[in-house]
Amino acid sequence: MTTDPGLPSAVRHPRPTRAELAAAADRTIPDVLAPGLEVLFVGINPGLWSAATGWHFARPGNRFWPALHAGGLTPRLLHPSEQGELPALGLGITNMAARASARADELSTEELLDGAAILTDKVARHRPRWVAVVGVTAYRIGFRRPKATFGPQAETLADARLWVLPNPSGLNAHFTAVTLGLAFAELRMATDLPDRRTPPTT
């Protein structure tokens, strides 16, 4: 696959075929992780696009990467293939459940409970300052917090502060691109990270 930056994105990053997506079910993908991150983002589980490409939040229409930039956490809009740039910014990505599925609601309660326990161990080892779970329903189930809402949580996770963000999936019609960006910006301000967006030239 060519990676010439002068080519259109669709040429540089061809869409997985139907067969490739079907074959991606139940796969796992590596975390984007390093010791001592500022924020570790926790997705629900990889979608089939992510499992087919190896990139988190890879499906077209997923608004994680635009929200990350709109919230001032990245200096520019990153393509999912550029996820390796996140640790240098103090950011990382993992998932509540490891196996890929077409929809998050295909996961069982047991998978989310097990995933929360694995996540707790992972946070204890890598010690991020903040853990941001991207999806309130998965957080409520996995951590047995049925009344949890968005924003900062009262409890900690292995000494890390906890925050719950909206699910950036394009299927989540309750949040627009603008309101998602504001939610990510609220997290950034709580963590005291600077707004990394390049200021406009005059």
Steps between C-alpha positions, in 0.01 A plus 500: 500500500641838405529773762582793273347798689428672170241240407135524602416327828282239326801397289748504788263307724277269292171394656498141630297267283186329628698178529774673699243653736325167550832332574583767759228392745640393839849626421693717744723799428798637693456780751660839445668518837805629686586551867383816674257635239295809573176343368423141409184484285298182535275399213226241542652242263651505150259518211556290189671788318745536787566127512553488123742794498660482845398862573277609786177687415570433132150478354412797277240703683647432843562840655771414753790650304314822405384541863854444625618787281198723561561457871855631460669170587681466166664776295326383182239249393672163503405210274449174694815365333693769689401366842866434578549874541276513807746388773730793420199721583442314827198312361419133449216267403377164625160329518263367765460175304769370270308308236370673190134498406274676253313676783587568863163363613618154392719488812376313804487641850765247601737627231467857626545395864810298409624790287465743790715273717765471228491877450555556872813284490621677187458842661682383812796390285520801268379769741330760279386815683148482354287222352224614264240235419339576166145377552288536811303176456815287489629680808174448691499127424872423529551688826155432648415870511142503363444867582828634360478810281742678267796691637724441803427203723526496878704181510852444367640206304832374636579859610405650161221759479196378307296683237214377281459637147220447247537220249630666178343240273304644212206296631484719812257766384477662845830681441607711204855562383489833685373362832748212485784748450378698800489184713859416406605860566346480848715197572811675368443801723447277804834329434678839463627405156555792261285561194727351234311624197712714273385861535383660175751712314420867445 
